[in-house]
Amino acid sequence: MSFRAIRLTKTDSGQTATLTDLDDRALMEGDVEINVAASTLNYKDGLALTGAAPIVRRWPLTPGIDFAGEVTRSDHPGFAPGDLVVLNGWGVGESHDGGYAQRARVRGDWLVRLPPGLDLHQAMAIGTAGYTAMLCILALEAGGVAPASGDVLVTGAAGGVGSVAVALLAGLGYRVIASTGRPGEADYLRSLGAAEIVDRAELASPGRPLGKERWAGVVDSVGSHTLANALAQTRYGGAVAACGLAQGMDLPGSVAPFILRGVTLMGVDSVMCPTPRRVEAWGRLARDLDLARLAAMTTTVGLGDVMALAPKILAGQVRGRVVVDVSR
């Protein structure tokens, strides 16, 4: 069976991304085959497609770190033809062919059944970015941060993780402070439920080891000085969920927030997250995310449009979520 896919190849002169036709002989190992309906565009996908970071570990490779689709063949006891499934991470789009294709063959252990209340395209409007946002909120809840605890800061708020985090937190009753470097997105963020907008510049430069207590919790997808300043301004006993590195991998702060205010810093990984936690996150997304707000933050493109968007997401020029309809 032939199908379309984006294929990354590498030579001595660099990497190339091409929209091409493949057949089932090109599918990688796995015990479940899937007709892919949709994928999405995440920050990591932008890195892979442009070669801006060494995300891809096998050549040639079909990128795309997540997808949703229908099972067509299964040797896995947990899935049967006709099942609707979602996949995030597990090295897909890095060392195993990913979601920018109309067909996939993967390990069934990597799959999560599509939860009731979502369709395949809505699942990819959420995508890895939204699933990561939910993992961050689960971490904050485990850290004792409740709506009554106080404000929650979301950094990189106009991006994929940030947009879903704002919408989820607002829907759960939290007062959300949204940090963005794009002033023109203020109305967009308020439409998702943000109560206050903070300019990214307030957090992006070197700051003091300890600042005024401003928020009870933080969802941070930025890292570096932004994360250090967010920690320095977290209230006593608060919690910070860190899931990204858009500003950098460094953490140029001090231990002061931890030993003087009892702040907890929790790392959130979406790639190798255990299956029970994934199932919990997707169930909560289906229950807690306002689908009207999800639709408002989502645009849909075809498979052939993805490569042009890759440098834009790295430059912070993509708002919200992008669904990749692989049939287009």
Helices and strands as residue ranges (DSSP letters): E 2-11, E 14-23, G 24-26, E 32-40, H 43-50, E 66-74, E 84-88, E 103-106, G 108-110, E 111-113, H 120-142, G 147-149, E 152-154, H 160-171, E 176-180, G 183-185, H 186-192, E 196-199, H 201-204, E 215-220, H 224-232, E 234-242, H 256-261, E 264-267, H 275-288, H 291-296, E 298-302, G 303-305, H 306-314, E 321-325
